[in-house]
Amino acid sequence: MKKICLIGGSGVLGKYFKKKLSINNELHVADIGLKDSKKSKNLNTYFLDITNEKKVQDFFYKNRKKPFDILINNSAFTTEMAAKSKSSKDIFSTEIFDKTIQVNLRGVFLCCKNFIKYHHKKNIDQRVINISTMYALHSPHHDIYKNENFFSSISYSSSKAGIVGLTKWLATKYATENTNFNTISPAGVLNNQKRTFIKNYSELIPKKKMAKPEQIFSAISFLISKESDYVVGQNIYVDGGFTSW
Ligand SMILES: NC(=O)c1ccc[n+]([C@@H]2O[C@H](COP(=O)([O-])OP(=O)(O)OC[C@H]3O[C@@H](n4cnc5c(N)ncnc54)[C@H](O)[C@@H]3O)[C@@H](O)[C@H]2O)c1
């Protein structure tokens, strides 16, 4: 039974990851959208805002007695969230840029930092998985967002590209100390989008389909398996081929 920490477990992918990871593991899920509660020996949830450095430190510190075997950084301030803010129409909004970096990059940095400080043990096999996006190192096609009330922001791409660099840095630093860091970069996941959007998006994907949560989870299953212990610092695209064009 692994002790797993999932940061970001109440969103579209997080809910699915939570369900799968709580089977036969001791799962601790922290998210700004959850409350503190002990549900069972398999599942504990926590309210945590990863922009709050002190609270992130407290969370990892309080759980330190039995270290986490696995940390998955899945939280994000997404472009859909940015679309609800006052300055959502301003594609160069500094407010949205700052907020996105705070959650998506600084938040992941804080979680990795406190994982290393309180949970990293040289004698156990540990894994850290950071969730990025195919839009980190490959630009969105801006045209498909023309008739939508959201778009894929410059802030989102910038913050998620930072995750790829951060993960590679940590991967090489801790490779000989038994903690493997890797990134997963998914394509867009089906989630009640408008039919026209699904069609336009799918046209850009070699598989001609948007992703499903189970397809993204397949990469998590691999990266937490014993068999992947020589996979270090990789950025695994689960994107139906988008980045292969
Ligand atoms: N869904 C997609 O199409 C897609 C595609 C590519 C990458 N991703 C990435 O996958 C991950 C999960 O995406 P999703 O679609 O489930 O997103 P989502 O918006 O449904 O969930 C994001 C989660 O992050 C949490 N969160 C936001 N701010 C937080 C904070 N300050 N502190 C703690 N938690 C916070 C939210 O409460 C939510 O549970 C994200 O990192 C996202 O960037 C998603």
The ligand as an SDF file (V2000), in Angstrom:
LIG
                    3D

 44 48  0  0  0  0  0  0  0  0999 V2000
   -8.6820   19.1670  -18.4240 N   0  0  0  0  0  0  0  0  0  0  0  0
   -7.8830   19.4010  -19.4600 C   0  0  0  0  0  0  0  0  0  0  0  0
   -8.3240   19.4980  -20.6060 O   0  0  0  0  0  0  0  0  0  0  0  0
   -6.3920   19.5260  -19.2450 C   0  0  0  0  0  0  0  0  0  0  0  0
   -5.5530   19.5200  -20.3580 C   0  0  0  0  0  0  0  0  0  0  0  0
   -4.1920   19.6460  -20.1580 C   0  0  0  0  0  0  0  0  0  0  0  0
   -3.6900   19.7700  -18.8790 C   0  0  0  0  0  0  0  0  0  0  0  0
   -4.5310   19.7820  -17.8260 N   0  0  0  0  0  0  0  0  0  0  0  0
   -3.9580   19.9210  -16.4980 C   0  0  0  0  0  0  0  0  0  0  0  0
   -4.4360   18.8600  -15.7020 O   0  0  0  0  0  0  0  0  0  0  0  0
   -4.6200   19.2930  -14.3700 C   0  0  0  0  0  0  0  0  0  0  0  0
   -6.0400   19.0240  -13.9270 C   0  0  0  0  0  0  0  0  0  0  0  0
   -6.9000   19.7290  -14.8040 O   0  0  0  0  0  0  0  0  0  0  0  0
   -8.4690   19.7870  -14.6280 P   0  0  0  0  0  0  0  0  0  0  0  0
   -9.0510   19.8900  -15.9640 O   0  0  0  0  0  0  0  0  0  0  0  0
   -8.9350   18.7120  -13.7240 O   0  0  0  0  0  0  0  0  0  0  0  0
   -8.6150   21.2220  -13.9870 O   0  0  0  0  0  0  0  0  0  0  0  0
   -9.7100   21.7300  -12.9900 P   0  0  0  0  0  0  0  0  0  0  0  0
   -9.7810   23.1960  -13.1840 O   0  0  0  0  0  0  0  0  0  0  0  0
  -10.9510   20.9560  -13.1220 O   0  0  0  0  0  0  0  0  0  0  0  0
   -9.0080   21.4210  -11.6090 O   0  0  0  0  0  0  0  0  0  0  0  0
   -7.9530   22.1710  -11.1140 C   0  0  0  0  0  0  0  0  0  0  0  0
   -7.9000   21.9100   -9.6280 C   0  0  0  0  0  0  0  0  0  0  0  0
   -6.9340   22.7880   -9.0580 O   0  0  0  0  0  0  0  0  0  0  0  0
   -7.4780   23.2670   -7.8320 C   0  0  0  0  0  0  0  0  0  0  0  0
   -6.8500   24.5510   -7.4820 N   0  0  0  0  0  0  0  0  0  0  0  0
   -6.9320   25.7290   -8.1300 C   0  0  0  0  0  0  0  0  0  0  0  0
   -6.2690   26.6750   -7.4600 N   0  0  0  0  0  0  0  0  0  0  0  0
   -5.7440   26.0640   -6.3480 C   0  0  0  0  0  0  0  0  0  0  0  0
   -4.9660   26.5260   -5.2500 C   0  0  0  0  0  0  0  0  0  0  0  0
   -4.5990   27.8040   -5.1480 N   0  0  0  0  0  0  0  0  0  0  0  0
   -4.6070   25.6360   -4.3050 N   0  0  0  0  0  0  0  0  0  0  0  0
   -4.9920   24.3340   -4.3740 C   0  0  0  0  0  0  0  0  0  0  0  0
   -5.7240   23.8460   -5.3920 N   0  0  0  0  0  0  0  0  0  0  0  0
   -6.1140   24.7030   -6.3660 C   0  0  0  0  0  0  0  0  0  0  0  0
   -8.9710   23.4250   -8.1230 C   0  0  0  0  0  0  0  0  0  0  0  0
   -9.7340   23.5220   -6.9360 O   0  0  0  0  0  0  0  0  0  0  0  0
   -9.2510   22.1740   -8.9310 C   0  0  0  0  0  0  0  0  0  0  0  0
   -9.5620   21.0600   -8.1260 O   0  0  0  0  0  0  0  0  0  0  0  0
   -4.2420   20.7640  -14.3410 C   0  0  0  0  0  0  0  0  0  0  0  0
   -2.9190   20.9130  -13.9180 O   0  0  0  0  0  0  0  0  0  0  0  0
   -4.3960   21.1910  -15.7760 C   0  0  0  0  0  0  0  0  0  0  0  0
   -3.6050   22.2900  -16.1040 O   0  0  0  0  0  0  0  0  0  0  0  0
   -5.8690   19.6610  -17.9830 C   0  0  0  0  0  0  0  0  0  0  0  0
  1  2  1  0
  2  3  2  0
  2  4  1  0
  4  5  1  0
  4 44  2  0
  5  6  2  0
  6  7  1  0
  7  8  2  0
  8  9  1  0
  8 44  1  0
  9 10  1  0
  9 42  1  0
 10 11  1  0
 11 12  1  0
 11 40  1  0
 12 13  1  0
 13 14  1  0
 14 15  2  0
 14 16  1  0
 14 17  1  0
 17 18  1  0
 18 19  2  0
 18 20  1  0
 18 21  1  0
 21 22  1  0
 22 23  1  0
 23 24  1  0
 23 38  1  0
 24 25  1  0
 25 26  1  0
 25 36  1  0
 26 27  1  0
 26 35  1  0
 27 28  2  0
 28 29  1  0
 29 30  1  0
 29 35  2  0
 30 31  1  0
 30 32  2  0
 32 33  1  0
 33 34  2  0
 34 35  1  0
 36 37  1  0
 36 38  1  0
 38 39  1  0
 40 41  1  0
 40 42  1  0
 42 43  1  0
M  CHG  2   8   1  16  -1
M  END
$$$$
